[in-house]
Amino acid sequence: MTLVVRNAGRLVTSDPGLGDGPLGVIEKGALVADGPTIVWVGPERELEAPHGAQEVDAGGCAVLPGLVDCHTHLVFAGDRGPEFAARMRGEPYRAGGIMSTVRATRAASDQELSRLARERLDRFLSFGVTTVEAKTGYGLTSEHELRLLRLSATLGHRVDVVPTLLAAHVVPGEYAVDPDAYVDLVCQEAIPAAEGLAEFCDAWCEGNGAFSAAQCRRVLEAGADAGLRPKLHAEQLSRSGGAALAAELGAVSADHLEQANEEDAERLARAGTIGVLMPGASMTTAAPYAPARMLIERGVRVALSTDFNPGTSYSENLQLQVALGCGLLRMTVEEALLGVTRYAAAAVGREDRCGRLASGLACDLLVLESRSEADLAYHYGVNLARMVVKGGELAA
């Protein structure tokens, strides 16, 4: 099927080579897709619409690439509302709360976990999110971590799901006295078995209940040996050495970075590692916000994510992260929008597939209920998705 999108008041390509400014905006733009792939983008006055094509009239509204959420913990069971309420009473966030989700997830059936994950993907899609990274990390045994990977791969949803193994999330209670033994298990059992199931290998580099830089190095190097590209939770609660490790290993992304400094930023920029920031998680944990301006000014490409998870950021609303990125991290609208499109796609190894409206890439797009892309930050807290196209077909 051929699809034509016309009457886009502002076609935001996220490719500066295709239009004006850093977002590559084409005023009064249009595009053509052949099946799931874009084959032409440009001003509507130059459009030669194929005969018999299905047409979408954007009504003069802004059209953006489908949004990409590059850091989520999609598959889990259980609820941590009481933990949130305790934080609001002044109790500090502790990594140990993850174990309550681990227990609930282990106890849930495959059917229940799949149902919950599909419902969450429905909500992501309703906000214009067409690609979602999905981490494991709530199994913490080889058997349960692989189970989460298999479930992520069989959800059968229109949203693309990018699987990441996060077996090194926190140290499970049964290994509390010997965390290195758990690292051995991850490296020798979980990672080799994840080959062909996961695309990325992640770890949480944090001294209190998670893993040291040396332990994370072992995990990510084992992942690389199995063909899994490295990612890393780094510099979230304290100075951990995670950002330096991510840069050294050429990680695709270093995520959180609330405690990152200028030296970290320079290393990440030289390595080409994407910095993934999650202002919603900082907001709900009353934690410091990541230094977005410092990172950007030192050349780091910055992406934004919900960090969707039950403990610190229970929201599928990636649009809201654009507003938080502008209002709390001092990002420009253009920087924040690149952070949920092109740079987010790069953070999941898909910059050549999605995150831009360009010939040869996926026809994933979002038509806003607005004439300006800036309204994602300006008119915040509401869903501005008027229409979502996924793979060249209307999806929401």
TORKOL-4160 file (C-alpha; in steps of 0.2 Angstrom, whole numbers, padded with zeros to 4 digits, m for minus):
396
<pt num="1" X="0000" Y="0000" Z="0000"/>
<pt num="2" X="0006" Y="0018" Z="m0004"/>
<pt num="3" X="0003" Y="0031" Z="0009"/>
<pt num="4" X="0003" Y="0050" Z="0006"/>
<pt num="5" X="0003" Y="0062" Z="0020"/>
<pt num="6" X="m0001" Y="0080" Z="0015"/>
<pt num="7" X="m0005" Y="0097" Z="0022"/>
<pt num="8" X="0008" Y="0096" Z="0036"/>
<pt num="9" X="0009" Y="0114" Z="0042"/>
<pt num="10" X="0026" Y="0109" Z="0049"/>
<pt num="11" X="0034" Y="0093" Z="0044"/>
<pt num="12" X="0047" Y="0090" Z="0057"/>
<pt num="13" X="0060" Y="0078" Z="0050"/>
<pt num="14" X="0073" Y="0078" Z="0064"/>
<pt num="15" X="0086" Y="0079" Z="0049"/>
<pt num="16" X="0094" Y="0096" Z="0047"/>
<pt num="17" X="0099" Y="0091" Z="0029"/>
<pt num="18" X="0080" Y="0090" Z="0024"/>
<pt num="19" X="0074" Y="0107" Z="0030"/>
<pt num="20" X="0076" Y="0122" Z="0041"/>
<pt num="21" X="0085" Y="0122" Z="0058"/>
<pt num="22" X="0091" Y="0108" Z="0069"/>
<pt num="23" X="0075" Y="0099" Z="0067"/>
<pt num="24" X="0075" Y="0100" Z="0048"/>
<pt num="25" X="0057" Y="0108" Z="0047"/>
<pt num="26" X="0048" Y="0108" Z="0030"/>
<pt num="27" X="0034" Y="0121" Z="0030"/>
<pt num="28" X="0019" Y="0115" Z="0021"/>
<pt num="29" X="0027" Y="0098" Z="0019"/>
<pt num="30" X="0022" Y="0081" Z="0013"/>
<pt num="31" X="0028" Y="0063" Z="0012"/>
<pt num="32" X="0025" Y="0047" Z="0003"/>
<pt num="33" X="0028" Y="0029" Z="0009"/>
<pt num="34" X="0028" Y="0013" Z="0000"/>
<pt num="35" X="0022" Y="0000" Z="0012"/>
<pt num="36" X="0032" Y="0003" Z="0028"/>
<pt num="37" X="0045" Y="0013" Z="0021"/>
<pt num="38" X="0046" Y="0032" Z="0017"/>
<pt num="39" X="0051" Y="0035" Z="m0001"/>
<pt num="40" X="0049" Y="0054" Z="m0003"/>
<pt num="41" X="0049" Y="0069" Z="0009"/>
<pt num="42" X="0048" Y="0087" Z="0003"/>
<pt num="43" X="0037" Y="0103" Z="0001"/>
<pt num="44" X="0019" Y="0098" Z="m0004"/>
<pt num="45" X="0020" Y="0109" Z="m0020"/>
<pt num="46" X="0033" Y="0097" Z="m0026"/>
<pt num="47" X="0022" Y="0082" Z="m0022"/>
<pt num="48" X="0018" Y="0070" Z="m0036"/>
<pt num="49" X="0005" Y="0058" Z="m0027"/>
<pt num="50" X="0005" Y="0041" Z="m0034"/>
<pt num="51" X="m0012" Y="0036" Z="m0042"/>
<pt num="52" X="m0023" Y="0026" Z="m0029"/>
<pt num="53" X="m0013" Y="0030" Z="m0014"/>
<pt num="54" X="m0021" Y="0031" Z="0003"/>
<pt num="55" X="m0020" Y="0049" Z="0009"/>
<pt num="56" X="m0019" Y="0057" Z="0026"/>
<pt num="57" X="m0023" Y="0075" Z="0028"/>
<pt num="58" X="m0013" Y="0082" Z="0043"/>
<pt num="59" X="m0025" Y="0097" Z="0043"/>
<pt num="60" X="m0011" Y="0110" Z="0044"/>
<pt num="61" X="m0004" Y="0102" Z="0060"/>
<pt num="62" X="0014" Y="0098" Z="0064"/>
<pt num="63" X="0020" Y="0080" Z="0059"/>
<pt num="64" X="0034" Y="0072" Z="0068"/>
<pt num="65" X="0044" Y="0056" Z="0068"/>
<pt num="66" X="0036" Y="0042" Z="0079"/>
<pt num="67" X="0043" Y="0045" Z="0096"/>
<pt num="68" X="0056" Y="0033" Z="0103"/>
<pt num="69" X="0057" Y="0028" Z="0121"/>
<pt num="70" X="0075" Y="0022" Z="0123"/>
<pt num="71" X="0075" Y="0016" Z="0141"/>
<pt num="72" X="0060" Y="0007" Z="0149"/>
<pt num="73" X="0058" Y="m0008" Z="0161"/>
<pt num="74" X="0042" Y="m0014" Z="0151"/>
<pt num="75" X="0039" Y="m0032" Z="0158"/>
<pt num="76" X="0035" Y="m0033" Z="0177"/>
<pt num="77" X="0021" Y="m0037" Z="0189"/>
<pt num="78" X="0016" Y="m0029" Z="0205"/>
<pt num="79" X="0014" Y="m0012" Z="0213"/>
<pt num="80" X="0025" Y="0000" Z="0222"/>
<pt num="81" X="0013" Y="0014" Z="0226"/>
<pt num="82" X="0017" Y="0013" Z="0245"/>
<pt num="83" X="0035" Y="0015" Z="0242"/>
<pt num="84" X="0031" Y="0031" Z="0232"/>
<pt num="85" X="0020" Y="0037" Z="0246"/>
<pt num="86" X="0034" Y="0034" Z="0258"/>
<pt num="87" X="0046" Y="0045" Z="0247"/>
<pt num="88" X="0033" Y="0059" Z="0247"/>
<pt num="89" X="0034" Y="0058" Z="0266"/>
<pt num="90" X="0053" Y="0061" Z="0265"/>
<pt num="91" X="0060" Y="0043" Z="0265"/>
<pt num="92" X="0075" Y="0042" Z="0253"/>
<pt num="93" X="0075" Y="0031" Z="0237"/>
<pt num="94" X="0084" Y="0015" Z="0240"/>
<pt num="95" X="0088" Y="0002" Z="0226"/>
<pt num="96" X="0082" Y="m0012" Z="0237"/>
<pt num="97" X="0064" Y="m0008" Z="0232"/>
<pt num="98" X="0067" Y="m0017" Z="0216"/>
<pt num="99" X="0066" Y="m0034" Z="0225"/>
<pt num="100" X="0048" Y="m0032" Z="0228"/>
<pt num="101" X="0045" Y="m0031" Z="0210"/>
<pt num="102" X="0056" Y="m0046" Z="0207"/>
<pt num="103" X="0046" Y="m0056" Z="0219"/>
<pt num="104" X="0030" Y="m0051" Z="0210"/>
<pt num="105" X="0037" Y="m0054" Z="0193"/>
<pt num="106" X="0043" Y="m0071" Z="0197"/>
<pt num="107" X="0026" Y="m0076" Z="0204"/>
<pt num="108" X="0016" Y="m0069" Z="0189"/>
<pt num="109" X="0011" Y="m0081" Z="0175"/>
<pt num="110" X="0017" Y="m0078" Z="0157"/>
<pt num="111" X="0000" Y="m0073" Z="0152"/>
<pt num="112" X="m0002" Y="m0060" Z="0165"/>
<pt num="113" X="0015" Y="m0052" Z="0161"/>
<pt num="114" X="0011" Y="m0052" Z="0143"/>
<pt num="115" X="m0006" Y="m0044" Z="0146"/>
<pt num="116" X="0002" Y="m0031" Z="0157"/>
<pt num="117" X="0015" Y="m0027" Z="0144"/>
<pt num="118" X="0003" Y="m0026" Z="0129"/>
<pt num="119" X="m0008" Y="m0014" Z="0139"/>
<pt num="120" X="0007" Y="m0003" Z="0143"/>
<pt num="121" X="0012" Y="m0003" Z="0124"/>
<pt num="122" X="m0005" Y="0003" Z="0120"/>
<pt num="123" X="m0003" Y="0018" Z="0131"/>
<pt num="124" X="0014" Y="0021" Z="0124"/>
<pt num="125" X="0007" Y="0021" Z="0106"/>
<pt num="126" X="m0007" Y="0032" Z="0111"/>
<pt num="127" X="0006" Y="0046" Z="0115"/>
<pt num="128" X="0014" Y="0043" Z="0098"/>
<pt num="129" X="0028" Y="0031" Z="0104"/>
<pt num="130" X="0032" Y="0019" Z="0090"/>
<pt num="131" X="0048" Y="0011" Z="0097"/>
<pt num="132" X="0051" Y="0005" Z="0115"/>
<pt num="133" X="0067" Y="m0002" Z="0122"/>
<pt num="134" X="0062" Y="m0015" Z="0135"/>
<pt num="135" X="0075" Y="m0020" Z="0149"/>
<pt num="136" X="0074" Y="m0036" Z="0159"/>
<pt num="137" X="0080" Y="m0035" Z="0177"/>
<pt num="138" X="0065" Y="m0041" Z="0187"/>
<pt num="139" X="0070" Y="m0059" Z="0186"/>
<pt num="140" X="0087" Y="m0060" Z="0193"/>
<pt num="141" X="0090" Y="m0078" Z="0189"/>
<pt num="142" X="0095" Y="m0085" Z="0172"/>
<pt num="143" X="0079" Y="m0094" Z="0170"/>
<pt num="144" X="0068" Y="m0078" Z="0174"/>
<pt num="145" X="0079" Y="m0066" Z="0165"/>
<pt num="146" X="0077" Y="m0076" Z="0149"/>
<pt num="147" X="0059" Y="m0078" Z="0152"/>
<pt num="148" X="0057" Y="m0059" Z="0151"/>
<pt num="149" X="0067" Y="m0058" Z="0135"/>
<pt num="150" X="0056" Y="m0072" Z="0127"/>
<pt num="151" X="0040" Y="m0063" Z="0133"/>
<pt num="152" X="0046" Y="m0046" Z="0126"/>
<pt num="153" X="0049" Y="m0055" Z="0109"/>
<pt num="154" X="0032" Y="m0062" Z="0108"/>
<pt num="155" X="0020" Y="m0048" Z="0113"/>
<pt num="156" X="0014" Y="m0046" Z="0095"/>
<pt num="157" X="0011" Y="m0028" Z="0096"/>
<pt num="158" X="0013" Y="m0014" Z="0083"/>
<pt num="159" X="0025" Y="m0005" Z="0093"/>
<pt num="160" X="0043" Y="m0011" Z="0090"/>
<pt num="161" X="0051" Y="m0018" Z="0105"/>
<pt num="162" X="0070" Y="m0018" Z="0107"/>
<pt num="163" X="0076" Y="m0031" Z="0120"/>
<pt num="164" X="0090" Y="m0027" Z="0132"/>
<pt num="165" X="0097" Y="m0040" Z="0145"/>
<pt num="166" X="0098" Y="m0031" Z="0162"/>
<pt num="167" X="0102" Y="m0046" Z="0173"/>
<pt num="168" X="0114" Y="m0035" Z="0182"/>
<pt num="169" X="0101" Y="m0024" Z="0189"/>
<pt num="170" X="0103" Y="m0026" Z="0208"/>
<pt num="171" X="0111" Y="m0040" Z="0218"/>
<pt num="172" X="0097" Y="m0053" Z="0223"/>
<pt num="173" X="0096" Y="m0057" Z="0241"/>
<pt num="174" X="0102" Y="m0074" Z="0240"/>
<pt num="175" X="0119" Y="m0067" Z="0234"/>
<pt num="176" X="0120" Y="m0053" Z="0246"/>
<pt num="177" X="0135" Y="m0060" Z="0255"/>
<pt num="178" X="0144" Y="m0064" Z="0238"/>
<pt num="179" X="0139" Y="m0052" Z="0224"/>
<pt num="180" X="0154" Y="m0058" Z="0213"/>
<pt num="181" X="0146" Y="m0076" Z="0213"/>
<pt num="182" X="0130" Y="m0068" Z="0205"/>
<pt num="183" X="0141" Y="m0058" Z="0192"/>
<pt num="184" X="0148" Y="m0076" Z="0188"/>
<pt num="185" X="0131" Y="m0082" Z="0185"/>
<pt num="186" X="0126" Y="m0068" Z="0174"/>
<pt num="187" X="0142" Y="m0069" Z="0164"/>
<pt num="188" X="0143" Y="m0088" Z="0162"/>
<pt num="189" X="0124" Y="m0092" Z="0161"/>
<pt num="190" X="0112" Y="m0078" Z="0158"/>
<pt num="191" X="0122" Y="m0069" Z="0145"/>
<pt num="192" X="0127" Y="m0084" Z="0134"/>
<pt num="193" X="0109" Y="m0090" Z="0134"/>
<pt num="194" X="0103" Y="m0072" Z="0129"/>
<pt num="195" X="0113" Y="m0072" Z="0112"/>
<pt num="196" X="0100" Y="m0071" Z="0099"/>
<pt num="197" X="0086" Y="m0065" Z="0111"/>
<pt num="198" X="0093" Y="m0048" Z="0117"/>
<pt num="199" X="0101" Y="m0034" Z="0107"/>
<pt num="200" X="0110" Y="m0025" Z="0121"/>
<pt num="201" X="0118" Y="m0029" Z="0138"/>
<pt num="202" X="0115" Y="m0017" Z="0152"/>
<pt num="203" X="0120" Y="m0016" Z="0170"/>
<pt num="204" X="0118" Y="m0004" Z="0185"/>
<pt num="205" X="0134" Y="0004" Z="0190"/>
<pt num="206" X="0130" Y="0009" Z="0208"/>
<pt num="207" X="0139" Y="0005" Z="0224"/>
<pt num="208" X="0124" Y="0003" Z="0236"/>
<pt num="209" X="0115" Y="m0013" Z="0231"/>
<pt num="210" X="0120" Y="m0014" Z="0213"/>
<pt num="211" X="0137" Y="m0017" Z="0205"/>
<pt num="212" X="0154" Y="m0009" Z="0205"/>
<pt num="213" X="0163" Y="m0003" Z="0189"/>
<pt num="214" X="0174" Y="m0018" Z="0189"/>
<pt num="215" X="0159" Y="m0029" Z="0190"/>
<pt num="216" X="0150" Y="m0020" Z="0177"/>
<pt num="217" X="0165" Y="m0021" Z="0166"/>
<pt num="218" X="0165" Y="m0040" Z="0167"/>
<pt num="219" X="0146" Y="m0040" Z="0163"/>
<pt num="220" X="0147" Y="m0029" Z="0148"/>
<pt num="221" X="0163" Y="m0038" Z="0141"/>
<pt num="222" X="0154" Y="m0054" Z="0143"/>
<pt num="223" X="0139" Y="m0047" Z="0134"/>
<pt num="224" X="0151" Y="m0040" Z="0120"/>
<pt num="225" X="0158" Y="m0058" Z="0118"/>
<pt num="226" X="0140" Y="m0064" Z="0115"/>
<pt num="227" X="0136" Y="m0051" Z="0102"/>
<pt num="228" X="0126" Y="m0039" Z="0114"/>
<pt num="229" X="0130" Y="m0021" Z="0112"/>
<pt num="230" X="0134" Y="m0012" Z="0129"/>
<pt num="231" X="0123" Y="0000" Z="0138"/>
<pt num="232" X="0125" Y="0006" Z="0156"/>
<pt num="233" X="0115" Y="0014" Z="0170"/>
<pt num="234" X="0129" Y="0027" Z="0176"/>
<pt num="235" X="0131" Y="0041" Z="0189"/>
<pt num="236" X="0113" Y="0040" Z="0195"/>
<pt num="237" X="0114" Y="0040" Z="0214"/>
<pt num="238" X="0132" Y="0043" Z="0217"/>
<pt num="239" X="0149" Y="0045" Z="0208"/>
<pt num="240" X="0152" Y="0027" Z="0202"/>
<pt num="241" X="0164" Y="0028" Z="0188"/>
<pt num="242" X="0150" Y="0021" Z="0176"/>
<pt num="243" X="0151" Y="0035" Z="0163"/>
<pt num="244" X="0170" Y="0033" Z="0161"/>
<pt num="245" X="0167" Y="0014" Z="0159"/>
<pt num="246" X="0154" Y="0017" Z="0146"/>
<pt num="247" X="0165" Y="0028" Z="0136"/>
<pt num="248" X="0179" Y="0017" Z="0137"/>
<pt num="249" X="0169" Y="0002" Z="0131"/>
<pt num="250" X="0161" Y="0012" Z="0117"/>
<pt num="251" X="0143" Y="0009" Z="0125"/>
<pt num="252" X="0129" Y="0014" Z="0114"/>
<pt num="253" X="0122" Y="0024" Z="0129"/>
<pt num="254" X="0125" Y="0029" Z="0146"/>
<pt num="255" X="0109" Y="0032" Z="0156"/>
<pt num="256" X="0104" Y="0043" Z="0170"/>
<pt num="257" X="0120" Y="0053" Z="0173"/>
<pt num="258" X="0113" Y="0064" Z="0187"/>
<pt num="259" X="0130" Y="0064" Z="0195"/>
<pt num="260" X="0140" Y="0066" Z="0179"/>
<pt num="261" X="0154" Y="0079" Z="0178"/>
<pt num="262" X="0163" Y="0088" Z="0164"/>
<pt num="263" X="0176" Y="0075" Z="0162"/>
<pt num="264" X="0163" Y="0062" Z="0160"/>
<pt num="265" X="0154" Y="0072" Z="0147"/>
<pt num="266" X="0170" Y="0075" Z="0137"/>
<pt num="267" X="0174" Y="0056" Z="0137"/>
<pt num="268" X="0156" Y="0052" Z="0132"/>
<pt num="269" X="0157" Y="0065" Z="0118"/>
<pt num="270" X="0173" Y="0058" Z="0111"/>
<pt num="271" X="0166" Y="0040" Z="0112"/>
<pt num="272" X="0150" Y="0045" Z="0103"/>
<pt num="273" X="0140" Y="0037" Z="0118"/>
<pt num="274" X="0122" Y="0044" Z="0119"/>
<pt num="275" X="0118" Y="0052" Z="0136"/>
<pt num="276" X="0100" Y="0046" Z="0141"/>
<pt num="277" X="0092" Y="0057" Z="0153"/>
<pt num="278" X="0076" Y="0054" Z="0163"/>
<pt num="279" X="0069" Y="0069" Z="0172"/>
<pt num="280" X="0053" Y="0061" Z="0177"/>
<pt num="281" X="0063" Y="0049" Z="0188"/>
<pt num="282" X="0072" Y="0063" Z="0196"/>
<pt num="283" X="0055" Y="0072" Z="0199"/>
<pt num="284" X="0047" Y="0057" Z="0207"/>
<pt num="285" X="0062" Y="0053" Z="0218"/>
<pt num="286" X="0066" Y="0071" Z="0223"/>
<pt num="287" X="0083" Y="0068" Z="0216"/>
<pt num="288" X="0095" Y="0079" Z="0207"/>
<pt num="289" X="0092" Y="0082" Z="0189"/>
<pt num="290" X="0105" Y="0077" Z="0176"/>
<pt num="291" X="0116" Y="0091" Z="0170"/>
<pt num="292" X="0109" Y="0092" Z="0152"/>
<pt num="293" X="0116" Y="0109" Z="0147"/>
<pt num="294" X="0133" Y="0104" Z="0153"/>
<pt num="295" X="0132" Y="0088" Z="0143"/>
<pt num="296" X="0126" Y="0096" Z="0127"/>
<pt num="297" X="0138" Y="0110" Z="0128"/>
<pt num="298" X="0152" Y="0097" Z="0128"/>
<pt num="299" X="0146" Y="0088" Z="0113"/>
<pt num="300" X="0136" Y="0074" Z="0120"/>
<pt num="301" X="0120" Y="0069" Z="0110"/>
<pt num="302" X="0107" Y="0069" Z="0123"/>
<pt num="303" X="0091" Y="0058" Z="0123"/>
<pt num="304" X="0076" Y="0059" Z="0134"/>
<pt num="305" X="0066" Y="0044" Z="0141"/>
<pt num="306" X="0052" Y="0040" Z="0153"/>
<pt num="307" X="0062" Y="0027" Z="0162"/>
<pt num="308" X="0046" Y="0018" Z="0163"/>
<pt num="309" X="0046" Y="0007" Z="0179"/>
<pt num="310" X="0035" Y="0004" Z="0194"/>
<pt num="311" X="0047" Y="0011" Z="0207"/>
<pt num="312" X="0054" Y="0028" Z="0201"/>
<pt num="313" X="0044" Y="0033" Z="0185"/>
<pt num="314" X="0028" Y="0025" Z="0182"/>
<pt num="315" X="0022" Y="0034" Z="0166"/>
<pt num="316" X="0021" Y="0030" Z="0148"/>
<pt num="317" X="0020" Y="0048" Z="0143"/>
<pt num="318" X="0035" Y="0052" Z="0133"/>
<pt num="319" X="0027" Y="0068" Z="0128"/>
<pt num="320" X="0029" Y="0074" Z="0146"/>
<pt num="321" X="0047" Y="0071" Z="0146"/>
<pt num="322" X="0049" Y="0084" Z="0132"/>
<pt num="323" X="0041" Y="0097" Z="0143"/>
<pt num="324" X="0052" Y="0092" Z="0158"/>
<pt num="325" X="0067" Y="0092" Z="0148"/>
<pt num="326" X="0064" Y="0110" Z="0143"/>
<pt num="327" X="0057" Y="0116" Z="0160"/>
<pt num="328" X="0068" Y="0106" Z="0172"/>
<pt num="329" X="0084" Y="0102" Z="0162"/>
<pt num="330" X="0085" Y="0119" Z="0153"/>
<pt num="331" X="0085" Y="0110" Z="0136"/>
<pt num="332" X="0078" Y="0120" Z="0120"/>
<pt num="333" X="0063" Y="0113" Z="0112"/>
<pt num="334" X="0074" Y="0108" Z="0097"/>
<pt num="335" X="0086" Y="0098" Z="0109"/>
<pt num="336" X="0071" Y="0090" Z="0118"/>
<pt num="337" X="0063" Y="0084" Z="0102"/>
<pt num="338" X="0079" Y="0077" Z="0095"/>
<pt num="339" X="0080" Y="0068" Z="0112"/>
<pt num="340" X="0064" Y="0058" Z="0109"/>
<pt num="341" X="0067" Y="0056" Z="0090"/>
<pt num="342" X="0084" Y="0055" Z="0081"/>
<pt num="343" X="0095" Y="0053" Z="0097"/>
<pt num="344" X="0083" Y="0041" Z="0105"/>
<pt num="345" X="0084" Y="0030" Z="0090"/>
<pt num="346" X="0103" Y="0031" Z="0091"/>
<pt num="347" X="0102" Y="0026" Z="0109"/>
<pt num="348" X="0094" Y="0009" Z="0103"/>
<pt num="349" X="0105" Y="0007" Z="0088"/>
<pt num="350" X="0091" Y="0012" Z="0076"/>
<pt num="351" X="0096" Y="0029" Z="0069"/>
<pt num="352" X="0097" Y="0021" Z="0052"/>
<pt num="353" X="0079" Y="0014" Z="0054"/>
<pt num="354" X="0068" Y="0027" Z="0063"/>
<pt num="355" X="0068" Y="0043" Z="0073"/>
<pt num="356" X="0068" Y="0054" Z="0057"/>
<pt num="357" X="0056" Y="0057" Z="0042"/>
<pt num="358" X="0068" Y="0053" Z="0028"/>
<pt num="359" X="0068" Y="0042" Z="0012"/>
<pt num="360" X="0073" Y="0024" Z="0016"/>
<pt num="361" X="0067" Y="0025" Z="0035"/>
<pt num="362" X="0052" Y="0018" Z="0043"/>
<pt num="363" X="0036" Y="0027" Z="0040"/>
<pt num="364" X="0032" Y="0030" Z="0059"/>
<pt num="365" X="0025" Y="0047" Z="0062"/>
<pt num="366" X="0015" Y="0057" Z="0074"/>
<pt num="367" X="0002" Y="0070" Z="0069"/>
<pt num="368" X="0000" Y="0083" Z="0083"/>
<pt num="369" X="m0016" Y="0091" Z="0088"/>
<pt num="370" X="m0006" Y="0107" Z="0086"/>
<pt num="371" X="0002" Y="0118" Z="0072"/>
<pt num="372" X="0018" Y="0118" Z="0081"/>
<pt num="373" X="0030" Y="0105" Z="0088"/>
<pt num="374" X="0034" Y="0117" Z="0102"/>
<pt num="375" X="0017" Y="0113" Z="0110"/>
<pt num="376" X="0024" Y="0097" Z="0116"/>
<pt num="377" X="0033" Y="0107" Z="0129"/>
<pt num="378" X="0022" Y="0122" Z="0130"/>
<pt num="379" X="0005" Y="0114" Z="0131"/>
<pt num="380" X="0011" Y="0101" Z="0143"/>
<pt num="381" X="0002" Y="0087" Z="0153"/>
<pt num="382" X="m0011" Y="0083" Z="0139"/>
<pt num="383" X="m0010" Y="0070" Z="0125"/>
<pt num="384" X="m0007" Y="0080" Z="0109"/>
<pt num="385" X="m0007" Y="0065" Z="0098"/>
<pt num="386" X="m0020" Y="0067" Z="0084"/>
<pt num="387" X="m0015" Y="0052" Z="0074"/>
<pt num="388" X="m0001" Y="0039" Z="0074"/>
<pt num="389" X="0006" Y="0030" Z="0059"/>
<pt num="390" X="0016" Y="0015" Z="0061"/>
<pt num="391" X="0025" Y="0006" Z="0047"/>
<pt num="392" X="0014" Y="0016" Z="0034"/>
<pt num="393" X="m0002" Y="0011" Z="0042"/>
<pt num="394" X="m0014" Y="0021" Z="0054"/>
<pt num="395" X="m0011" Y="0014" Z="0071"/>
<pt num="396" X="m0019" Y="0026" Z="0083"/>
